[in-house]
Amino acid sequence: MKDLGTHLFLFVLVSAAFVVIAAFYSEATDGPALRSVPRRLIMFLLGCAVLAGVMLLVEHTLASVS
């Protein structure tokens, strides 16, 4: 994979923007919204990693060509 580090950095950057926007829309005040961003970002990235792992497992199991 070419430029994996760059792609991961850009993914985390865009993910952080989505998470910050979602945090501010879900909380009534700014203080709790800012405090919830790190937990939300970790959970979002963990969920994306699990989804990618499941997709790779399904691809390896069902779409393998021998």
C-alpha angles and dihedrals in degrees: 000000000000118000095358092161092053092049093048091049092051091047092053091046094052091042090054090053091052093047094049092050091048091048093053092047093049099047125064095215133039099237098064090039093057092045091052096052099085093049092045092048093050091048092048093050091045090051091050090050092051091048091050090049092051091048091051091048092051091046092050092046103040108020100044116127115209 
